[in-house]
Amino acid sequence: MAGLMYREDMDEVRARLTAWWNGVDIGRPALLLTAPRETPIERIAALPEPKGWVTHYSMRDFEYRLNLGLRACVNTHFFAEAVPFVSPDLAPNCLALFLGCHGVEMPETVWCEPCMASPEETRFAFDPANVYWDFSYRLGQELMRHGKGKFLVAFPDLIEGLDTLAAMCGSENVLRDLYERPDWVQACLRQITDRYFQCYDPLYDAYRDEVGGSVFWAWAPGRMTKLQCDFSAMIGPDMFGEFMVPVLREMTQRVGYSMYHWDGPSALRHHDHLLSLPALDMLQWTPGAGVEAPDHPCWWPYYHKTVDAGKRIYVHTCAGPESLLAMKREFGTKLQSFMIGMGANSPRQAEAIIGMAEV
């Protein structure tokens, strides 16, 4: 094994994260901790921004996207378990693009335009010549080539299940279909899961590091995935259990390590279903806009319940060391089951944060 130019102690990071994912006490929570560099670790000239550029997901200019990726980590220090990585992302739902949706570029995002007007038109076919797949895969390959020994390449944000079905068919249509043609929905979910792994498997083979580790927001020592169902905010626990739990159960069993992007107060009602999935390792709580931040005490009962169920929890805090100390007082040794994302204002503060996180 070897270190990375942007993370020279990568071997030690891998060892700690391997232990943490597998339930071994590392003496503190896993910390995805970064700090700004005063000077870039490497000088890479910035290309001029293309005309009409509105989002980092854009496909307007391949060379500019590559240049953005190559410069993404040069101004950042990575501490504790933070890993330098870049993703060839094209949208917050790349699988829908790979299966036929058209991406509409908007400020800071890409909207997947539904591509199936009726159940009779429904097709879930993956074509390696798909323009989105081709762009993303080529971009990932170039990032791998130029970034070899410097940083890792992460999966694009694929997304699965009801979120992908809604992206392709429209949310209102899928809500109706859950009642009017549930068997059709189940058949669609079956095909979407198959297409997911038709994309995931070659991406893992392409982007895995030298020990077989992979990155989907966090590094894990094997096949890693981030799962979600934002559509769940529109349905109750019974429907979530009927339609999404089987999808999530299968998908977590087909990878080595998994986290679930648990998004918004309306998703809280599905907590018990998520905790019932034996192979799901971690919940990543995102409260959403207009409510308390992820580190707020109002969410702590859910974190206790998650850890008590044998799961791990990923919390991002922008409040700094004070928030970390508050959670340490509340959770004690349970904090070892947390992954905490945060930024420090300097390397000195980052080192201090690592020390205060010890439990």
C-alpha positions as a Markdown table, in Angstrom:
| # | Residue | x | y | z |
|---|---|---|---|---|
| 1 | Met | 0.0 | 0.0 | 0.0 |
| 2 | Ala | 1.0 | 3.6 | -0.4 |
| 3 | Gly | 0.0 | 7.1 | 0.7 |
| 4 | Leu | -1.4 | 9.8 | -1.5 |
| 5 | Met | 0.2 | 13.1 | -2.3 |
| 6 | Tyr | -2.8 | 14.8 | -0.8 |
| 7 | Arg | -2.9 | 12.4 | 2.2 |
| 8 | Glu | 0.5 | 11.0 | 2.9 |
| 9 | Asp | -0.7 | 8.9 | 5.8 |
| 10 | Met | -3.4 | 7.2 | 3.7 |
| 11 | Asp | -2.4 | 3.7 | 4.9 |
| 12 | Glu | -3.1 | 4.7 | 8.5 |
| 13 | Val | -6.4 | 6.3 | 7.5 |
| 14 | Arg | -7.4 | 3.0 | 5.8 |
| 15 | Ala | -6.5 | 1.0 | 8.8 |
| 16 | Arg | -8.5 | 3.2 | 11.2 |
| 17 | Leu | -11.6 | 3.3 | 8.9 |
| 18 | Thr | -11.4 | -0.4 | 8.3 |
| 19 | Ala | -11.4 | -0.9 | 12.1 |
| 20 | Trp | -14.2 | 1.6 | 12.6 |
| 21 | Trp | -16.5 | 0.2 | 9.9 |
| 22 | Asn | -16.1 | -3.3 | 11.4 |
| 23 | Gly | -17.0 | -2.2 | 14.9 |
| 24 | Val | -13.5 | -1.8 | 16.5 |
| 25 | Asp | -13.1 | 1.0 | 19.0 |
| 26 | Ile | -10.6 | 3.6 | 17.6 |
| 27 | Gly | -10.9 | 5.7 | 20.7 |
| 28 | Arg | -13.1 | 8.4 | 19.2 |
| 29 | Pro | -15.7 | 8.9 | 16.5 |
| 30 | Ala | -14.5 | 8.8 | 12.9 |
| 31 | Leu | -13.9 | 12.4 | 11.8 |
| 32 | Leu | -14.2 | 13.7 | 8.3 |
| 33 | Leu | -12.2 | 16.7 | 9.2 |
| 34 | Thr | -10.7 | 19.3 | 6.8 |
| 35 | Ala | -9.0 | 22.7 | 7.0 |
| 36 | Pro | -8.0 | 25.2 | 4.4 |
| 37 | Arg | -4.4 | 25.4 | 3.1 |
| 38 | Glu | -2.6 | 28.7 | 3.1 |
| 39 | Thr | -1.0 | 27.8 | -0.2 |
| 40 | Pro | -2.1 | 25.0 | -2.6 |
| 41 | Ile | -0.3 | 21.7 | -2.3 |
| 42 | Glu | 0.0 | 21.7 | -6.0 |
| 43 | Arg | -0.2 | 24.5 | -8.6 |
| 44 | Ile | -2.8 | 23.7 | -11.3 |
| 45 | Ala | -3.8 | 26.6 | -13.5 |
| 46 | Ala | -7.5 | 27.2 | -13.7 |
| 47 | Leu | -9.1 | 27.2 | -17.1 |
| 48 | Pro | -11.5 | 30.1 | -17.9 |
| 49 | Glu | -15.1 | 29.3 | -17.1 |
| 50 | Pro | -17.2 | 28.4 | -20.2 |
| 51 | Lys | -19.9 | 30.8 | -21.2 |
| 52 | Gly | -23.3 | 29.9 | -19.7 |
| 53 | Trp | -21.8 | 27.8 | -16.9 |
| 54 | Val | -24.3 | 27.5 | -14.1 |
| 55 | Thr | -23.5 | 24.2 | -12.2 |
| 56 | His | -20.6 | 22.1 | -11.2 |
| 57 | Tyr | -22.5 | 19.1 | -12.7 |
| 58 | Ser | -22.3 | 20.6 | -16.2 |
| 59 | Met | -21.4 | 18.7 | -19.3 |
| 60 | Arg | -20.8 | 21.9 | -21.4 |
| 61 | Asp | -17.0 | 21.5 | -21.4 |
| 62 | Phe | -15.2 | 18.2 | -20.7 |
| 63 | Glu | -11.8 | 19.8 | -20.2 |
| 64 | Tyr | -13.2 | 22.4 | -17.8 |
| 65 | Arg | -14.9 | 19.6 | -15.8 |
| 66 | Leu | -11.6 | 17.7 | -15.7 |
| 67 | Asn | -9.7 | 20.9 | -14.6 |
| 68 | Leu | -12.3 | 21.5 | -11.8 |
| 69 | Gly | -11.8 | 18.0 | -10.6 |
| 70 | Leu | -8.0 | 18.2 | -10.6 |
| 71 | Arg | -8.1 | 21.4 | -8.6 |
| 72 | Ala | -10.8 | 20.3 | -6.2 |
| 73 | Cys | -8.5 | 19.1 | -3.4 |
| 74 | Val | -5.4 | 21.2 | -3.7 |
| 75 | Asn | -6.5 | 23.9 | -1.3 |
| 76 | Thr | -7.5 | 21.5 | 1.5 |
| 77 | His | -5.8 | 19.7 | 4.4 |
| 78 | Phe | -7.3 | 16.3 | 5.2 |
| 79 | Phe | -7.2 | 15.2 | 8.8 |
| 80 | Ala | -8.4 | 12.2 | 10.9 |
| 81 | Glu | -10.4 | 10.1 | 8.5 |
| 82 | Ala | -11.1 | 12.6 | 5.8 |
| 83 | Val | -10.0 | 11.4 | 2.3 |
| 84 | Pro | -9.2 | 13.5 | -0.8 |
| 85 | Phe | -11.6 | 12.4 | -3.5 |
| 86 | Val | -13.3 | 13.7 | -6.6 |
| 87 | Ser | -16.5 | 12.4 | -8.3 |
| 88 | Pro | -17.5 | 12.5 | -12.0 |
| 89 | Asp | -21.0 | 13.5 | -11.0 |
| 90 | Leu | -23.6 | 14.8 | -13.5 |
| 91 | Ala | -26.7 | 15.2 | -11.3 |
| 92 | Pro | -28.2 | 14.2 | -7.9 |
| 93 | Asn | -29.6 | 11.2 | -9.8 |
| 94 | Cys | -27.1 | 9.9 | -12.4 |
| 95 | Leu | -28.8 | 6.5 | -12.8 |
| 96 | Ala | -31.9 | 8.3 | -14.2 |
| 97 | Leu | -29.7 | 10.0 | -16.8 |
| 98 | Phe | -28.0 | 6.8 | -17.6 |
| 99 | Leu | -31.4 | 5.2 | -18.2 |
| 100 | Gly | -32.8 | 7.8 | -20.5 |
| 101 | Cys | -33.7 | 11.1 | -18.7 |
| 102 | His | -32.6 | 14.4 | -20.1 |
| 103 | Gly | -30.6 | 16.6 | -17.7 |
| 104 | Val | -31.7 | 20.2 | -17.5 |
| 105 | Glu | -28.8 | 22.3 | -16.1 |
| 106 | Met | -29.9 | 24.8 | -13.4 |
| 107 | Pro | -28.0 | 27.0 | -10.9 |
| 108 | Glu | -26.0 | 24.5 | -8.7 |
| 109 | Thr | -28.0 | 21.4 | -9.8 |
| 110 | Val | -29.3 | 19.4 | -12.7 |
| 111 | Trp | -33.0 | 18.5 | -13.0 |
| 112 | Cys | -33.8 | 15.1 | -14.5 |
| 113 | Glu | -36.6 | 15.6 | -16.9 |
| 114 | Pro | -39.1 | 12.7 | -16.8 |
| 115 | Cys | -38.8 | 10.5 | -19.9 |
| 116 | Met | -41.7 | 8.1 | -19.7 |
| 117 | Ala | -45.2 | 9.4 | -20.2 |
| 118 | Ser | -47.1 | 6.2 | -19.5 |
| 119 | Pro | -46.6 | 2.8 | -18.0 |
| 120 | Glu | -46.8 | 1.4 | -21.5 |
| 121 | Glu | -43.7 | 3.4 | -22.5 |
| 122 | Thr | -41.6 | 2.3 | -19.5 |
| 123 | Arg | -38.2 | 1.0 | -20.4 |
| 124 | Phe | -35.2 | 0.5 | -18.1 |
| 125 | Ala | -32.5 | -0.2 | -20.6 |
| 126 | Phe | -28.8 | 0.7 | -20.0 |
| 127 | Asp | -26.9 | 1.6 | -23.2 |
| 128 | Pro | -23.1 | 2.0 | -22.8 |
| 129 | Ala | -23.3 | 4.6 | -25.6 |
| 130 | Asn | -25.6 | 6.8 | -23.5 |
| 131 | Val | -24.2 | 10.3 | -23.6 |
| 132 | Tyr | -24.3 | 10.8 | -19.9 |
| 133 | Trp | -22.7 | 7.5 | -19.1 |
| 134 | Asp | -20.0 | 8.1 | -21.7 |
| 135 | Phe | -19.2 | 11.6 | -20.3 |
| 136 | Ser | -19.2 | 10.5 | -16.6 |
| 137 | Tyr | -17.1 | 7.3 | -17.3 |
| 138 | Arg | -14.6 | 9.1 | -19.5 |
| 139 | Leu | -14.3 | 11.9 | -16.9 |
| 140 | Gly | -13.7 | 9.3 | -14.1 |
| 141 | Gln | -11.1 | 7.6 | -16.2 |
| 142 | Glu | -9.2 | 10.9 | -16.8 |
| 143 | Leu | -9.5 | 11.8 | -13.1 |
| 144 | Met | -8.0 | 8.4 | -12.3 |
| 145 | Arg | -5.2 | 8.9 | -14.8 |
| 146 | His | -4.2 | 12.4 | -13.8 |
| 147 | Gly | -4.9 | 11.9 | -10.1 |
| 148 | Lys | -3.1 | 8.6 | -9.6 |
| 149 | Gly | -1.2 | 8.8 | -6.4 |
| 150 | Lys | -2.8 | 12.1 | -5.4 |
| 151 | Phe | -6.5 | 11.5 | -4.7 |
| 152 | Leu | -9.2 | 8.9 | -5.1 |
| 153 | Val | -12.2 | 8.9 | -7.5 |
| 154 | Ala | -15.6 | 8.4 | -5.9 |
| 155 | Phe | -18.8 | 7.0 | -7.4 |
| 156 | Pro | -21.2 | 9.4 | -9.1 |
| 157 | Asp | -24.4 | 9.9 | -7.2 |
| 158 | Leu | -26.4 | 7.1 | -8.8 |
| 159 | Ile | -29.6 | 6.9 | -6.6 |
| 160 | Glu | -32.0 | 4.0 | -6.8 |
| 161 | Gly | -35.5 | 2.7 | -6.1 |
| 162 | Leu | -38.5 | 5.1 | -5.9 |
| 163 | Asp | -36.4 | 8.2 | -6.4 |
| 164 | Thr | -35.2 | 7.0 | -9.7 |
| 165 | Leu | -38.6 | 5.8 | -10.8 |
| 166 | Ala | -40.0 | 9.2 | -9.8 |
| 167 | Ala | -37.2 | 11.0 | -11.8 |
| 168 | Met | -38.1 | 9.0 | -14.9 |
| 169 | Cys | -41.9 | 9.0 | -14.6 |
| 170 | Gly | -42.8 | 12.0 | -12.5 |
| 171 | Ser | -43.5 | 12.0 | -8.8 |
| 172 | Glu | -47.3 | 12.5 | -9.1 |
| 173 | Asn | -47.6 | 9.6 | -11.6 |
| 174 | Val | -45.7 | 7.3 | -9.3 |
| 175 | Leu | -47.8 | 8.3 | -6.3 |
| 176 | Arg | -50.9 | 7.3 | -8.3 |
| 177 | Asp | -49.2 | 4.1 | -9.5 |
| 178 | Leu | -48.5 | 3.0 | -6.0 |
| 179 | Tyr | -52.3 | 2.7 | -5.5 |
| 180 | Glu | -53.5 | 1.8 | -9.0 |
| 181 | Arg | -50.7 | -0.5 | -10.2 |
| 182 | Pro | -48.6 | -1.7 | -7.3 |
| 183 | Asp | -47.4 | -4.8 | -9.2 |
| 184 | Trp | -46.1 | -2.6 | -12.0 |
| 185 | Val | -44.2 | -0.4 | -9.5 |
| 186 | Gln | -42.6 | -3.6 | -8.0 |
| 187 | Ala | -41.6 | -4.7 | -11.5 |
| 188 | Cys | -40.1 | -1.3 | -12.2 |
| 189 | Leu | -38.1 | -1.4 | -8.9 |
| 190 | Arg | -36.8 | -4.8 | -9.8 |
| 191 | Gln | -35.5 | -3.5 | -13.1 |
| 192 | Ile | -34.0 | -0.4 | -11.6 |
| 193 | Thr | -32.1 | -2.4 | -9.0 |
| 194 | Asp | -30.7 | -4.6 | -11.8 |
| 195 | Arg | -29.7 | -1.5 | -13.8 |
| 196 | Tyr | -28.1 | 0.1 | -10.7 |
| 197 | Phe | -25.7 | -2.8 | -10.3 |
| 198 | Gln | -25.1 | -2.9 | -14.1 |
| 199 | Cys | -23.7 | 0.5 | -13.6 |
| 200 | Tyr | -22.2 | 0.1 | -10.1 |
| 201 | Asp | -20.2 | -3.0 | -10.7 |
| 202 | Pro | -18.0 | -1.6 | -13.5 |
| 203 | Leu | -17.7 | 1.7 | -11.7 |
| 204 | Tyr | -16.4 | -0.1 | -8.6 |
| 205 | Asp | -13.9 | -2.1 | -10.7 |
| 206 | Ala | -12.7 | 1.2 | -12.3 |
| 207 | Tyr | -12.5 | 3.4 | -9.2 |
| 208 | Arg | -11.6 | 1.0 | -6.4 |
| 209 | Asp | -8.3 | 1.7 | -4.7 |
| 210 | Glu | -5.3 | -0.6 | -4.3 |
| 211 | Val | -6.9 | -2.4 | -1.3 |
| 212 | Gly | -10.3 | -2.7 | -2.9 |
| 213 | Gly | -11.7 | 0.3 | -1.0 |
| 214 | Ser | -14.2 | 2.7 | -2.5 |
| 215 | Val | -15.7 | 6.1 | -1.8 |
| 216 | Phe | -19.4 | 7.2 | -1.7 |
| 217 | Trp | -19.1 | 10.3 | 0.5 |
| 218 | Ala | -16.9 | 8.3 | 2.9 |
| 219 | Trp | -14.2 | 5.7 | 2.3 |
| 220 | Ala | -14.8 | 2.1 | 3.2 |
| 221 | Pro | -12.6 | -1.0 | 2.8 |
| 222 | Gly | -14.7 | -2.6 | 0.1 |
| 223 | Arg | -17.9 | -2.1 | -2.0 |
| 224 | Met | -19.4 | 1.1 | -0.6 |
| 225 | Thr | -22.7 | 2.7 | -1.4 |
| 226 | Lys | -24.9 | 5.6 | -0.3 |
| 227 | Leu | -28.7 | 4.8 | -0.5 |
| 228 | Gln | -31.7 | 7.0 | -0.1 |
| 229 | Cys | -35.4 | 7.6 | -0.7 |
| 230 | Asp | -36.3 | 11.2 | -0.7 |
| 231 | Phe | -39.6 | 10.1 | -2.2 |
| 232 | Ser | -40.4 | 8.6 | 1.2 |
| 233 | Ala | -41.4 | 12.0 | 2.5 |
| 234 | Met | -44.6 | 11.6 | 0.4 |
| 235 | Ile | -45.6 | 8.1 | 1.7 |
| 236 | Gly | -46.3 | 6.4 | 5.0 |
| 237 | Pro | -44.4 | 3.6 | 6.7 |
| 238 | Asp | -46.6 | 0.9 | 5.3 |
| 239 | Met | -45.8 | 1.8 | 1.7 |
| 240 | Phe | -42.2 | 2.4 | 2.5 |
| 241 | Gly | -42.1 | -1.1 | 4.0 |
| 242 | Glu | -43.9 | -2.6 | 1.1 |
| 243 | Phe | -41.9 | -1.0 | -1.8 |
| 244 | Met | -38.6 | 0.4 | -0.5 |
| 245 | Val | -37.5 | -1.9 | 2.3 |
| 246 | Pro | -37.1 | -5.0 | 0.0 |
| 247 | Val | -35.0 | -2.8 | -2.4 |
| 248 | Leu | -32.8 | -1.6 | 0.4 |
| 249 | Arg | -32.5 | -5.0 | 1.9 |
| 250 | Glu | -31.2 | -6.5 | -1.3 |
| 251 | Met | -28.9 | -3.6 | -2.1 |
| 252 | Thr | -27.3 | -3.5 | 1.3 |
| 253 | Gln | -26.7 | -7.3 | 0.9 |
| 254 | Arg | -25.0 | -6.8 | -2.5 |
| 255 | Val | -22.3 | -4.4 | -1.2 |
| 256 | Gly | -19.9 | -4.6 | 1.7 |
| 257 | Tyr | -20.6 | -1.2 | 3.4 |
| 258 | Ser | -23.6 | 1.1 | 3.2 |
| 259 | Met | -25.0 | 4.3 | 4.5 |
| 260 | Tyr | -28.6 | 5.7 | 4.1 |
| 261 | His | -29.1 | 9.4 | 3.3 |
| 262 | Trp | -32.0 | 10.0 | 5.7 |
| 263 | Asp | -33.4 | 13.4 | 4.5 |
| 264 | Gly | -35.9 | 15.7 | 6.2 |
| 265 | Pro | -38.4 | 15.5 | 9.1 |
| 266 | Ser | -41.0 | 13.7 | 6.9 |
| 267 | Ala | -38.6 | 10.8 | 6.7 |
| 268 | Leu | -38.3 | 10.3 | 10.4 |
| 269 | Arg | -41.4 | 8.1 | 10.4 |
| 270 | His | -39.4 | 5.4 | 8.5 |
| 271 | His | -36.7 | 5.1 | 11.2 |
| 272 | Asp | -37.8 | 1.7 | 12.5 |
| 273 | His | -37.9 | 0.3 | 9.0 |
| 274 | Leu | -34.3 | 1.5 | 8.4 |
| 275 | Leu | -33.1 | 0.0 | 11.7 |
| 276 | Ser | -34.6 | -3.3 | 10.7 |
| 277 | Leu | -32.3 | -3.7 | 7.8 |
| 278 | Pro | -29.6 | -6.1 | 9.0 |
| 279 | Ala | -26.9 | -5.2 | 6.4 |
| 280 | Leu | -27.4 | -1.4 | 6.6 |
| 281 | Asp | -24.4 | 0.0 | 8.4 |
| 282 | Met | -25.1 | 3.7 | 8.9 |
| 283 | Leu | -27.7 | 6.5 | 8.7 |
| 284 | Gln | -26.6 | 9.9 | 7.5 |
| 285 | Trp | -29.1 | 12.5 | 8.9 |
| 286 | Thr | -29.9 | 15.6 | 6.8 |
| 287 | Pro | -32.7 | 17.6 | 8.4 |
| 288 | Gly | -33.2 | 19.9 | 5.4 |
| 289 | Ala | -33.8 | 23.6 | 5.1 |
| 290 | Gly | -35.6 | 25.6 | 7.7 |
| 291 | Val | -35.2 | 23.3 | 10.6 |
| 292 | Glu | -32.5 | 22.6 | 13.3 |
| 293 | Ala | -29.0 | 21.6 | 12.2 |
| 294 | Pro | -27.9 | 17.9 | 12.3 |
| 295 | Asp | -26.0 | 18.4 | 15.6 |
| 296 | His | -29.0 | 20.0 | 17.4 |
| 297 | Pro | -30.1 | 18.2 | 20.6 |
| 298 | Cys | -33.6 | 17.8 | 19.2 |
| 299 | Trp | -32.3 | 15.0 | 17.0 |
| 300 | Trp | -30.3 | 13.2 | 19.7 |
| 301 | Pro | -33.1 | 10.8 | 20.7 |
| 302 | Tyr | -32.9 | 9.4 | 17.1 |
| 303 | Tyr | -29.2 | 9.1 | 17.4 |
| 304 | His | -29.4 | 7.2 | 20.6 |
| 305 | Lys | -32.0 | 4.9 | 19.1 |
| 306 | Thr | -29.8 | 4.3 | 16.0 |
| 307 | Val | -26.7 | 3.5 | 18.0 |
| 308 | Asp | -28.6 | 1.3 | 20.4 |
| 309 | Ala | -29.9 | -0.7 | 17.4 |
| 310 | Gly | -26.3 | -1.4 | 16.4 |
| 311 | Lys | -26.1 | 1.1 | 13.6 |
| 312 | Arg | -23.7 | 3.9 | 13.0 |
| 313 | Ile | -24.7 | 7.6 | 12.5 |
| 314 | Tyr | -23.1 | 10.3 | 10.3 |
| 315 | Val | -23.6 | 13.8 | 11.4 |
| 316 | His | -22.2 | 16.9 | 9.8 |
| 317 | Thr | -21.7 | 20.0 | 12.0 |
| 318 | Cys | -20.9 | 23.5 | 11.1 |
| 319 | Ala | -20.9 | 24.7 | 14.7 |
| 320 | Gly | -17.3 | 23.6 | 15.4 |
| 321 | Pro | -15.7 | 22.2 | 18.5 |
| 322 | Glu | -18.5 | 23.4 | 20.9 |
| 323 | Ser | -21.0 | 21.1 | 19.1 |
| 324 | Leu | -18.5 | 18.2 | 19.3 |
| 325 | Leu | -18.0 | 18.7 | 23.0 |
| 326 | Ala | -21.8 | 18.9 | 23.5 |
| 327 | Met | -22.3 | 15.5 | 21.7 |
| 328 | Lys | -19.4 | 14.0 | 23.7 |
| 329 | Arg | -21.1 | 15.0 | 27.0 |
| 330 | Glu | -24.5 | 13.5 | 25.7 |
| 331 | Phe | -23.3 | 10.3 | 24.1 |
| 332 | Gly | -20.1 | 9.4 | 26.0 |
| 333 | Thr | -18.6 | 6.2 | 24.6 |
| 334 | Lys | -21.5 | 5.9 | 22.2 |
| 335 | Leu | -19.8 | 8.7 | 20.2 |
| 336 | Gln | -17.4 | 6.0 | 18.9 |
| 337 | Ser | -20.3 | 4.9 | 16.7 |
| 338 | Phe | -20.5 | 8.3 | 15.1 |
| 339 | Met | -18.9 | 9.6 | 11.9 |
| 340 | Ile | -18.7 | 13.4 | 12.2 |
| 341 | Gly | -18.0 | 15.7 | 9.3 |
| 342 | Met | -16.7 | 19.2 | 10.2 |
| 343 | Gly | -14.3 | 21.8 | 9.1 |
| 344 | Ala | -11.5 | 23.5 | 11.1 |
| 345 | Asn | -10.2 | 27.0 | 10.5 |
| 346 | Ser | -6.6 | 25.9 | 10.6 |
| 347 | Pro | -4.4 | 22.7 | 10.9 |
| 348 | Arg | -3.7 | 23.7 | 14.6 |
| 349 | Gln | -7.4 | 23.7 | 15.4 |
| 350 | Ala | -7.9 | 20.5 | 13.5 |
| 351 | Glu | -5.3 | 18.7 | 15.6 |
| 352 | Ala | -7.0 | 20.1 | 18.8 |
| 353 | Ile | -10.4 | 18.8 | 17.6 |
| 354 | Ile | -9.0 | 15.3 | 17.1 |
| 355 | Gly | -7.8 | 15.4 | 20.7 |
| 356 | Met | -11.0 | 16.6 | 22.2 |
| 357 | Ala | -13.0 | 13.9 | 20.3 |
| 358 | Glu | -11.3 | 11.1 | 22.2 |
| 359 | Val | -13.7 | 9.3 | 24.5 |
